[in-house]
Amino acid sequence: MPTETKRLRGPEVSQSPSLFLCKPAAAAAPLPRRADGRQRDQVDVRPVFIRCGLLSQAKGSAYIEAGNTKLISSVNGPRETERKDETDMKCGRLTTDMRFAPFSCPERGSWIQGNQDKDLSLMLHESLQPAVCLHKYPRSQIEVNVMVLEDSGSVLAHAITCASLALADAGIEMYDLVIGCSIRQNGVSYVVDPLYTEETGCSSVSGENQGGVTVAFLPSLNQISGLQSNGELTEDTLTAGVRTCTEGCYKLYPVIQQAIARAVRRVAPPPPES
């Protein structure tokens, strides 16, 4: 019988492909300590530095530092809107614009992402709009601009806080301040207020409970104004992540109150002499 030369003969002994699968996250080695010394699986946010009223050309402004993450926000308006439709006559409009400075990201060229700027601007708008009393500014437009000076992680959460402070500094009537906080879930472990390396280092890992959550929170009203999540998170993990983010917002709230109080004392007129 002639030998068939066009067919490749397999090995006599084979092994199951399941033997070559990666080990599950639970059986992996313990995760290393965080680069800045903070604890994992705890509501451990970075210390923040806040100043209001730094830009003289804007109606209101705010600057925030959280570790090496630095952002500045400005607010212009309310000014008369150009659109004359019926909606703008009854209620004001809030516009948001969030951009990255060319020198803001650790990796060269990673800031050139037009779609990312649009997505972050939309998330910022959705987080701030429920807190602003737009019905008190009919036929008016309020412009909020955020510039990321240095991206060291959790830029969206700190942009929400910074923009809210700028609105308060501008004297815009609001129901409550808006504070942002984010976490990064990596299997059974999570980190609060993640660094840039922690956000990008887990992005290539696939599987259950791999993703991030960002929450915009109104602390006095105890309400959530915005929620953004990515990755694959179970319902229980997402619920626990939202609860953890609200605890982080409550930790930042006293610092936000002190910054607002300093700004008010700076612009308030001195008491009359008796």
DRENDO-1510 file (C-alpha; in Angstrom, 1 decimal, always signed):
<recs>
REC; n; res; u; v; w
REC; 1; MET; +0.0; +0.0; +0.0 .
REC; 2; PRO; +1.5; +3.4; -1.0 .
REC; 3; THR; +2.4; +5.8; +1.8 .
REC; 4; GLU; +0.4; +9.0; +2.0 .
REC; 5; THR; +2.8; +11.9; +2.0 .
REC; 6; LYS; +0.4; +14.8; +2.2 .
REC; 7; ARG; -1.0; +14.0; +5.7 .
REC; 8; LEU; +1.0; +14.9; +8.8 .
REC; 9; ARG; +1.1; +12.2; +11.4 .
REC; 10; GLY; +0.4; +13.3; +15.0 .
REC; 11; PRO; +2.4; +12.1; +17.9 .
REC; 12; GLU; +1.6; +8.8; +19.5 .
REC; 13; VAL; +1.2; +10.4; +23.0 .
REC; 14; SER; -0.5; +13.8; +23.6 .
REC; 15; GLN; -1.5; +15.9; +26.6 .
REC; 16; SER; -4.6; +17.8; +27.4 .
REC; 17; PRO; -4.5; +21.5; +26.5 .
REC; 18; SER; -5.9; +22.4; +30.0 .
REC; 19; LEU; -2.5; +21.6; +31.5 .
REC; 20; PHE; -1.1; +24.7; +29.7 .
REC; 21; LEU; -3.7; +27.1; +30.9 .
REC; 22; CYS; -2.6; +29.9; +33.3 .
REC; 23; LYS; -3.3; +29.4; +37.0 .
REC; 24; PRO; -6.3; +31.2; +38.3 .
REC; 25; ALA; -5.8; +34.5; +40.1 .
REC; 26; ALA; -6.7; +33.0; +43.5 .
REC; 27; ALA; -3.7; +30.6; +43.2 .
REC; 28; ALA; -1.3; +33.2; +42.0 .
REC; 29; ALA; +1.5; +34.7; +44.1 .
REC; 30; PRO; +0.5; +37.4; +46.6 .
REC; 31; LEU; +0.4; +40.9; +45.0 .
REC; 32; PRO; +3.3; +43.2; +45.8 .
REC; 33; ARG; +2.9; +46.2; +48.1 .
REC; 34; ARG; +1.8; +49.4; +46.4 .
REC; 35; ALA; +4.5; +51.7; +45.0 .
REC; 36; ASP; +3.6; +54.7; +47.2 .
REC; 37; GLY; +3.4; +52.6; +50.4 .
REC; 38; ARG; -0.4; +52.6; +50.7 .
REC; 39; GLN; -2.4; +49.5; +51.7 .
REC; 40; ARG; -4.3; +47.2; +49.4 .
REC; 41; ASP; -7.9; +46.3; +50.1 .
REC; 42; GLN; -8.3; +49.4; +52.3 .
REC; 43; VAL; -9.9; +52.8; +51.7 .
REC; 44; ASP; -6.5; +54.4; +51.5 .
REC; 45; VAL; -6.6; +57.6; +49.3 .
REC; 46; ARG; -3.7; +59.8; +48.5 .
REC; 47; PRO; -3.3; +63.1; +50.4 .
REC; 48; VAL; -4.7; +66.0; +48.4 .
REC; 49; PHE; -3.6; +69.6; +48.1 .
REC; 50; ILE; -6.4; +72.1; +47.0 .
REC; 51; ARG; -6.5; +75.8; +46.2 .
REC; 52; CYS; -9.3; +77.8; +44.8 .
REC; 53; GLY; -9.3; +81.1; +42.9 .
REC; 54; LEU; -5.9; +80.8; +41.2 .
REC; 55; LEU; -7.0; +82.1; +37.7 .
REC; 56; SER; -7.8; +85.8; +37.6 .
REC; 57; GLN; -9.3; +85.6; +34.1 .
REC; 58; ALA; -11.9; +83.0; +35.0 .
REC; 59; LYS; -15.1; +83.4; +37.1 .
REC; 60; GLY; -14.0; +80.5; +39.2 .
REC; 61; SER; -11.0; +78.1; +39.3 .
REC; 62; ALA; -9.5; +75.3; +41.3 .
REC; 63; TYR; -6.3; +73.4; +41.4 .
REC; 64; ILE; -5.8; +70.0; +42.9 .
REC; 65; GLU; -2.9; +67.7; +43.6 .
REC; 66; ALA; -3.3; +64.0; +44.6 .
REC; 67; GLY; +0.2; +62.5; +44.7 .
REC; 68; ASN; +1.6; +63.3; +41.3 .
REC; 69; THR; -1.8; +63.8; +39.7 .
REC; 70; LYS; -2.2; +67.5; +39.0 .
REC; 71; LEU; -5.3; +69.2; +37.5 .
REC; 72; ILE; -6.6; +72.7; +37.1 .
REC; 73; SER; -10.2; +73.7; +36.3 .
REC; 74; SER; -11.8; +77.0; +35.3 .
REC; 75; VAL; -15.4; +78.1; +35.1 .
REC; 76; ASN; -16.8; +80.9; +32.8 .
REC; 77; GLY; -20.3; +82.2; +33.0 .
REC; 78; PRO; -23.2; +82.2; +33.3 .
REC; 79; ARG; -23.4; +84.0; +30.0 .
REC; 80; GLU; -26.2; +84.3; +27.5 .
REC; 81; THR; -26.4; +81.3; +25.3 .
REC; 82; GLU; -26.4; +81.7; +21.5 .
REC; 83; ARG; -29.1; +79.1; +21.0 .
REC; 84; LYS; -32.7; +80.4; +21.3 .
REC; 85; ASP; -34.6; +77.2; +21.5 .
REC; 86; GLU; -37.3; +76.6; +24.1 .
REC; 87; THR; -35.2; +74.3; +26.3 .
REC; 88; ASP; -32.5; +76.9; +26.9 .
REC; 89; MET; -35.1; +79.5; +27.7 .
REC; 90; LYS; -36.4; +77.5; +30.6 .
REC; 91; CYS; -33.2; +76.0; +31.9 .
REC; 92; GLY; -29.5; +76.8; +31.6 .
REC; 93; ARG; -26.9; +74.7; +29.8 .
REC; 94; LEU; -23.7; +73.2; +31.3 .
REC; 95; THR; -20.8; +72.5; +29.0 .
REC; 96; THR; -17.7; +70.6; +30.0 .
REC; 97; ASP; -14.3; +70.1; +28.3 .
REC; 98; MET; -11.5; +67.9; +29.6 .
REC; 99; ARG; -8.1; +67.9; +28.0 .
REC; 100; PHE; -4.7; +66.5; +28.6 .
REC; 101; ALA; -1.6; +68.7; +28.4 .
REC; 102; PRO; +1.1; +67.4; +25.9 .
REC; 103; PHE; +3.5; +66.7; +28.8 .
REC; 104; SER; +0.9; +65.2; +31.2 .
REC; 105; CYS; +1.2; +61.5; +30.4 .
REC; 106; PRO; +4.2; +59.3; +31.3 .
REC; 107; GLU; +4.3; +57.7; +27.9 .
REC; 108; ARG; +5.0; +60.0; +25.0 .
REC; 109; GLY; +2.1; +60.3; +22.6 .
REC; 110; SER; -0.5; +58.6; +24.8 .
REC; 111; TRP; -2.2; +62.0; +25.3 .
REC; 112; ILE; -3.1; +62.2; +21.6 .
REC; 113; GLN; -6.5; +60.5; +21.9 .
REC; 114; GLY; -9.4; +62.6; +20.7 .
REC; 115; ASN; -12.0; +60.0; +21.6 .
REC; 116; GLN; -10.7; +59.7; +25.1 .
REC; 117; ASP; -11.0; +63.4; +25.7 .
REC; 118; LYS; -14.6; +63.3; +24.4 .
REC; 119; ASP; -15.5; +60.3; +26.6 .
REC; 120; LEU; -14.0; +61.9; +29.7 .
REC; 121; SER; -15.7; +65.2; +29.0 .
REC; 122; LEU; -19.1; +63.4; +28.7 .
REC; 123; MET; -18.5; +61.5; +31.9 .
REC; 124; LEU; -17.6; +64.8; +33.6 .
REC; 125; HIS; -20.8; +66.4; +32.3 .
REC; 126; GLU; -23.0; +63.6; +33.5 .
REC; 127; SER; -21.4; +63.7; +37.0 .
REC; 128; LEU; -21.7; +67.5; +37.5 .
REC; 129; GLN; -25.1; +68.3; +35.9 .
REC; 130; PRO; -27.3; +66.7; +38.6 .
REC; 131; ALA; -25.6; +69.0; +41.2 .
REC; 132; VAL; -26.0; +72.3; +39.4 .
REC; 133; CYS; -29.2; +74.4; +39.8 .
REC; 134; LEU; -29.5; +75.0; +36.1 .
REC; 135; HIS; -33.2; +76.1; +36.5 .
REC; 136; LYS; -31.9; +79.3; +38.1 .
REC; 137; TYR; -29.9; +80.3; +35.0 .
REC; 138; PRO; -32.5; +80.4; +32.2 .
REC; 139; ARG; -31.1; +81.1; +28.7 .
REC; 140; SER; -27.6; +81.0; +30.1 .
REC; 141; GLN; -24.5; +78.8; +29.6 .
REC; 142; ILE; -21.9; +77.7; +32.1 .
REC; 143; GLU; -18.6; +76.5; +30.8 .
REC; 144; VAL; -16.4; +74.1; +32.7 .
REC; 145; ASN; -12.8; +73.4; +31.5 .
REC; 146; VAL; -10.4; +70.9; +33.1 .
REC; 147; MET; -6.8; +70.6; +32.1 .
REC; 148; VAL; -4.8; +67.6; +33.2 .
REC; 149; LEU; -1.2; +68.8; +34.0 .
REC; 150; GLU; +0.1; +65.4; +35.1 .
REC; 151; ASP; -1.5; +62.0; +34.9 .
REC; 152; SER; -0.5; +59.8; +37.7 .
REC; 153; GLY; -3.8; +57.9; +37.9 .
REC; 154; SER; -7.5; +58.5; +38.8 .
REC; 155; VAL; -7.7; +61.6; +36.6 .
REC; 156; LEU; -11.5; +61.3; +36.1 .
REC; 157; ALA; -12.2; +61.1; +39.8 .
REC; 158; HIS; -10.0; +64.1; +40.6 .
REC; 159; ALA; -11.3; +66.0; +37.6 .
REC; 160; ILE; -14.9; +65.7; +39.0 .
REC; 161; THR; -13.7; +67.1; +42.4 .
REC; 162; CYS; -11.7; +69.9; +40.8 .
REC; 163; ALA; -14.5; +71.0; +38.5 .
REC; 164; SER; -17.0; +71.0; +41.4 .
REC; 165; LEU; -14.7; +73.2; +43.5 .
REC; 166; ALA; -14.3; +75.6; +40.5 .
REC; 167; LEU; -18.1; +75.8; +40.2 .
REC; 168; ALA; -18.4; +76.6; +43.9 .
REC; 169; ASP; -15.6; +79.2; +43.6 .
REC; 170; ALA; -17.5; +80.9; +40.7 .
REC; 171; GLY; -20.6; +81.3; +42.9 .
REC; 172; ILE; -22.7; +78.9; +40.9 .
REC; 173; GLU; -25.7; +77.6; +42.9 .
REC; 174; MET; -25.4; +73.9; +43.5 .
REC; 175; TYR; -27.4; +71.4; +45.5 .
REC; 176; ASP; -24.1; +69.9; +46.8 .
REC; 177; LEU; -20.5; +69.5; +46.0 .
REC; 178; VAL; -19.4; +66.6; +43.9 .
REC; 179; ILE; -16.5; +64.4; +45.0 .
REC; 180; GLY; -15.0; +61.7; +42.8 .
REC; 181; CYS; -13.2; +58.5; +43.9 .
REC; 182; SER; -12.1; +55.4; +41.9 .
REC; 183; ILE; -10.9; +51.9; +42.6 .
REC; 184; ARG; -9.1; +49.2; +40.5 .
REC; 185; GLN; -10.2; +45.6; +41.0 .
REC; 186; ASN; -7.6; +42.9; +40.3 .
REC; 187; GLY; -9.3; +39.5; +41.0 .
REC; 188; VAL; -9.9; +39.3; +44.8 .
REC; 189; SER; -7.8; +42.4; +45.5 .
REC; 190; TYR; -8.5; +46.0; +44.9 .
REC; 191; VAL; -6.7; +49.4; +45.2 .
REC; 192; VAL; -8.4; +52.7; +46.0 .
REC; 193; ASP; -7.3; +55.9; +44.1 .
REC; 194; PRO; -5.1; +53.8; +41.8 .
REC; 195; LEU; -1.8; +55.0; +40.3 .
REC; 196; TYR; -1.2; +55.2; +36.6 .
REC; 197; THR; +0.9; +52.1; +36.7 .
REC; 198; GLU; -1.8; +50.2; +38.6 .
REC; 199; GLU; -4.4; +51.3; +36.0 .
REC; 200; THR; -2.4; +50.4; +33.0 .
REC; 201; GLY; -0.7; +47.3; +34.5 .
REC; 202; CYS; -4.0; +45.5; +34.9 .
REC; 203; SER; -5.5; +46.4; +31.6 .
REC; 204; SER; -4.0; +43.4; +29.8 .
REC; 205; VAL; -5.3; +40.9; +32.4 .
REC; 206; SER; -8.5; +39.2; +31.4 .
REC; 207; GLY; -10.9; +37.2; +33.5 .
REC; 208; GLU; -13.5; +37.8; +36.2 .
REC; 209; ASN; -13.3; +40.8; +38.4 .
REC; 210; GLN; -10.8; +42.7; +36.4 .
REC; 211; GLY; -11.7; +46.3; +35.9 .
REC; 212; GLY; -12.2; +49.8; +37.4 .
REC; 213; VAL; -15.0; +51.8; +39.0 .
REC; 214; THR; -15.3; +55.6; +39.3 .
REC; 215; VAL; -18.1; +57.2; +41.4 .
REC; 216; ALA; -19.2; +60.8; +41.6 .
REC; 217; PHE; -20.8; +61.4; +45.0 .
REC; 218; LEU; -22.9; +64.1; +46.7 .
REC; 219; PRO; -21.8; +63.7; +50.3 .
REC; 220; SER; -24.4; +66.0; +52.0 .
REC; 221; LEU; -27.3; +64.5; +50.1 .
REC; 222; ASN; -25.8; +60.9; +50.2 .
REC; 223; GLN; -26.5; +60.4; +46.5 .
REC; 224; ILE; -24.5; +59.2; +43.5 .
REC; 225; SER; -24.5; +61.5; +40.5 .
REC; 226; GLY; -22.3; +59.6; +38.2 .
REC; 227; LEU; -21.0; +56.0; +37.8 .
REC; 228; GLN; -18.4; +54.7; +35.3 .
REC; 229; SER; -17.1; +51.2; +35.2 .
REC; 230; ASN; -15.0; +49.2; +32.8 .
REC; 231; GLY; -13.8; +45.6; +32.6 .
REC; 232; GLU; -15.6; +42.5; +33.8 .
REC; 233; LEU; -17.0; +42.8; +37.3 .
REC; 234; THR; -19.6; +40.7; +38.9 .
REC; 235; GLU; -22.7; +42.3; +40.5 .
REC; 236; ASP; -21.4; +41.8; +44.0 .
REC; 237; THR; -18.0; +43.1; +43.2 .
REC; 238; LEU; -19.4; +46.2; +41.5 .
REC; 239; THR; -21.7; +46.9; +44.5 .
REC; 240; ALA; -18.8; +46.5; +46.9 .
REC; 241; GLY; -16.7; +48.8; +44.7 .
REC; 242; VAL; -19.3; +51.5; +44.7 .
REC; 243; ARG; -19.6; +51.3; +48.5 .
REC; 244; THR; -15.8; +51.6; +48.8 .
REC; 245; CYS; -15.7; +54.6; +46.6 .
REC; 246; THR; -18.3; +56.4; +48.7 .
REC; 247; GLU; -16.2; +55.8; +51.8 .
REC; 248; GLY; -13.3; +57.3; +50.0 .
REC; 249; CYS; -15.4; +60.4; +49.1 .
REC; 250; TYR; -16.3; +60.8; +52.7 .
REC; 251; LYS; -12.6; +60.8; +53.6 .
REC; 252; LEU; -11.9; +63.6; +51.1 .
REC; 253; TYR; -14.9; +65.7; +52.2 .
REC; 254; PRO; -13.3; +67.5; +55.2 .
REC; 255; VAL; -10.4; +68.6; +53.0 .
REC; 256; ILE; -12.9; +69.9; +50.4 .
REC; 257; GLN; -14.8; +71.8; +53.0 .
REC; 258; GLN; -11.6; +73.5; +54.3 .
REC; 259; ALA; -10.6; +74.6; +50.8 .
REC; 260; ILE; -14.0; +76.1; +50.2 .
REC; 261; ALA; -13.9; +77.9; +53.6 .
REC; 262; ARG; -10.5; +79.4; +52.8 .
REC; 263; ALA; -11.7; +80.6; +49.5 .
REC; 264; VAL; -14.8; +82.3; +51.1 .
REC; 265; ARG; -12.7; +84.0; +53.8 .
REC; 266; ARG; -10.3; +85.3; +51.1 .
REC; 267; VAL; -13.1; +87.1; +49.1 .
REC; 268; ALA; -15.5; +87.9; +51.9 .
REC; 269; PRO; -15.5; +91.6; +53.0 .
REC; 270; PRO; -14.0; +92.3; +56.5 .
REC; 271; PRO; -16.5; +92.7; +59.3 .
REC; 272; PRO; -17.6; +96.2; +60.2 .
REC; 273; GLU; -15.7; +97.9; +63.0 .
REC; 274; SER; -17.8; +98.4; +66.1 .
</recs>
